[in-house]
Amino acid sequence: MTPIKQTTEKHSQQYLGRHILAEFFECDPNVLNNPELVEKYMLQAALECGATVVNKCFHLFAPHGVSGVVIISESHLAIHTWPEYGYAAVDLFTCGEQCDPKVSYEFLKEKFNSKDAKYSQLNRGLMDTNTIIEHKPFVVSEAF
C-alpha cells in the first residue's frame, strides 16, 4: 500500500493510514439496536469509501447494543452502539490513498440519523521522508 503524502510549507510527511474516531449522538435507537441494519450500513460505509471488504462479524447484546467489525483490505471499520443513549462509537481506519474514512463517517451519520456527530483523525504510521527505509525480509522466530 502506498503511503499518503502530506506536504506543508516546512516539510513533507508520509503516513500509512488515517484513523477516524467518530462519535454519533442522538441517533435512532431502533437502528442502533438492529444488528442487521448496523451490519448493512457498516458494510455499505466500507464500500462507499472505496474499501475492499474481506470479512465481518456482528453481535447483538442482551438487553441491547450491537458490536461489530468489518475487516477491509485497507484495515477495518468497528462499531459499538448504546441504543438506550442514542449513541454509537465508531473506528474508521483506512490505509493508503484509495479510501477516505471521512466518506464512511458522513455515510454513517446519515444512516444513523445522528443529530450531533463529531470525529477526530489520527494519521497512523507517520514516517520521516528524509529517512531511507531498507526493505528487508522479516524473520519468523520460534515462540518462547
RADA-V661607 format. One record per backbone hydrogen bond with DSSP energy under -0.5 kcal/mol. CO is the residue of the C=O (numbers start at 1). NH is the residue of the N-H. Records with the same first field share a line. If there is no record, write none. Layout:
CO: NH / NH
//
This chain:
4: 15
6: 13
11: 8
12: 129
13: 6
14: 127
15: 4
16: 96
17: 124
18: 20 / 94
19: 21 / 122
20: 22 / 92
21: 120
22: 90
23: 25 / 118
24: 88
25: 115 / 116
26: 115
27: 29
28: 31 / 32
29: 33
31: 34
33: 35
34: 38
35: 39
36: 40
37: 41
38: 42
39: 43
40: 44
41: 45
42: 46
43: 47
44: 48
45: 49
46: 51
47: 50
49: 100
51: 53
52: 73
55: 71
57: 69
59: 61 / 67
65: 61
66: 81
67: 59
68: 79
69: 57 / 71
70: 72 / 77
71: 54 / 55
72: 75
74: 95
75: 72
76: 93
77: 70
78: 91
79: 68
80: 89
82: 85 / 86 / 87
83: 86
85: 26
86: 27
87: 82
88: 24
89: 80
90: 22
91: 78
92: 20 / 94
93: 76
94: 18
99: 101
100: 103 / 104
101: 105
102: 106
103: 107
104: 108
105: 109
106: 110
107: 111
108: 112
109: 114
110: 113
112: 28
116: 25
118: 23
120: 21
122: 19 / 124
124: 16 / 17
127: 14 / 129
128: 131
132: 134
134: 136
139: 141
//
